[in-house]
Amino acid sequence: MEPTVEPVPTPTDPQQPPAPAAEPVGSLAPSLLAEGELTVRGQIPDASNAVLYCTVELDGRSAACVYKPVAGERPLWDFPDGTLAQREVAAYEVSRACGWDLIPTTVLRDGPYGTGMVQEWIAPPGDGDVAPELLALVAEDEPAPGWKAVGRADIGAGRTALLVHADHPRLRRLAVLDAVINNGDRKGGHLLPGADGAFFAIDHGVTFNSADKLRTLLWGWAGEPLTDEASAVLRGLAKALADGAPLAVRLAELITDAELAALRARVDGMLSSGRHPEPSGEWPAIPWPPV
């Protein structure tokens, strides 16, 4: 039987937390999420797995967050059952180790519906903030300056358009991170704009498979040399993944030994090639649906 979570009311306005966030967006302290009192306020509709909108409070601090209980995960044929929450936390740990902070603060904890992933809620930009334009479909055959081509996309009625993404340094870091964690589902809807032109990446449940599963909309740098920054980060990550290092010990609690070995191999492979990976041809390169 597929695991289920009892339904809770959908929030009237899920973009506005019932209690004000007391921490800067994108830098929530893990202790608040891990130790605070978690209250379910509603359910986020149209998600593949159970996603609950919550608030968390601790010592006078409060913030909005997302809670994905393991009990609400749908089984997948290519991932062990009940492991998606752990993979989301593992992705956050690797992002933090890289120093890029691309993923909102994420912890694994007990909640009203059992163990699950709890992640900082990224609210949409406020008045006066400009959200970065990251993905687009264009009629031209070549991308404009400042954009990278992904490929042709079917837009219906026998027509196609060129799918492009921004040549944005933070987006390029995310492309490297996705290759490292073997992200099988980097869709456009998984990029959430924040304040001051920043954005954050969410939904990392289908990551760290020991087989090549990389599916992404961020192929614009495929085959290109890594930046000096990315190479330096990967060298540091390789050291952090050595046996007995704190990150390696933490990841061993979240993913399998084979998946940890494959993670190390991907980092070593990117350092050896010095380039962004290219589609393998053995697995669909673009997620579906792409948004």
Secondary structure, DSSP 8 states (H G I E B T S, - for coil): -----------SSTTS-SS---S-TT---HHHHHHSEEEEEEE-SS-SS--EEEEEEETTEEEEEEEEEGGG---BTTB-TT-HHHHHHHHHHHHHHHT---S--EEEE--TTSSEEEEE------TT------EEEESSSS--TTEEEEEEEEEETTEEEEEEEE--HHHHHHHHHHHHHT-S-B-GGGEEE-GGG-EEE---SS---SS----BS--TTTTSB--HHHHHHHHHHHHHTSTTSHHHHHHHTTS-HHHHHHHHHHHHHHHHH-B-----SSS-SS-SS--
